[in-house]
Amino acid sequence: MVEFGLKLEDNKVGKWANEYIDYEKLKAVLKRAKACAEYRDSIQSRASKQVVEAVLKERKWRLESAETESPKSPKRDSPLGKNPKGWVRKTDENQGPKPPSL
């Protein structure tokens, strides 16, 4: 597989050269996706079953409420309550864990 990028470059058809995929960028995107998936899996494996179930329940509720609410309908409370266990929602993107960078 190491030679694939070189073979792709060597075998390009001239009039189609601009239409070929940038193989190096594709490899970088796939590497980043793999790193993010591994990071997500490591967090999920450390989270307790109860926390994972609560997050999934919240996501399902949000999807259902987004589909059924009209702009004039009153907002429903989350199945977890307005502020379960005193959790604070983080609004700053710089807070919380980040996926690995490449």
N, C-alpha and C positions, 0 to 999 in steps of 0.2 A: 504493500500500500504506500510505502514511502515514495515510490516513483510515480504514483498516479498524477500528482500535480504537474510533474515535468512532462509526462506523456500527454496530458490534456493541453498543455501549452504548446508542445511540439506539433500536435495534430490538429490545431485549429484551422478551420477553413477561412481563408482571408476575408471574403465578403461577409462572413458571420462573426468575425472576431469580436465585434462590440457586443454581441448578444450572449456570449459565453458567461457563465457564472464566475465570479471572483472566488476561486477555490480557497485561497488563504483567508478571506473574510468569512466564508462559510465555515471553515474549520474553527475560527475564533468564536463565531456565534454558537456553534455546537459545544465547544469547550465551556463557554460561559453557561449555557443551558444545563449542561451536566453538573457543573459546580453548584449552581443554584438548586438543582434537584437533590443533590447530595446534602446540601446545607438544610433544605426543607426536611428531608428524611431524618437527619440527625436531630433536629429540633423536635419533630414528631415522636421520635423514639424516646426522647427524654421527658416529654410531657406525660402527665398522668392520663389515664383513660378518661377520667371524669372531665378534665380540662378539654380534651379533644372532643368529647361528646357535647360539651357546652358550646364550644366554638362552632361545631357543625350545626347544632340546633339554632344558634344565632344566625348563621349564614342562611339557613333554610327559611327562617322567619323573615329575614330581610328580603329575600327573593320573593316570597309569597306576598309580603306587604307591599312591595314595589309594584307587583302586578295588579293588586286589587285596589290600591288607594287611588282616588282621584285627587286633583289639587285642592278641592274643597273639603275632603273628608278629614276628620280629626286623626291625629297621629296615635297609633296604638303603642302601648308599652312593650318593650322587648320581653321575650319569655324569661329572660334572666333578671328582669326588673330594671328600674331606672339606673341604678348604680350598684350592681351586685358586689358585695364584699368590699365596698369602698374603692373599687377600681377607678383609676383615672385614665381617661382616654388621652393618648398622646397625640398632640396636634402638630408637633414639630417633626419634620422628616429626619432631622439629625438625631432623634432619640431612638432608643431601642437597638436591637441587634441588626446587623446588616449582613447580606450574603457576601461570600468571599469575592474579592476582586481578583482579576487576573493580571 
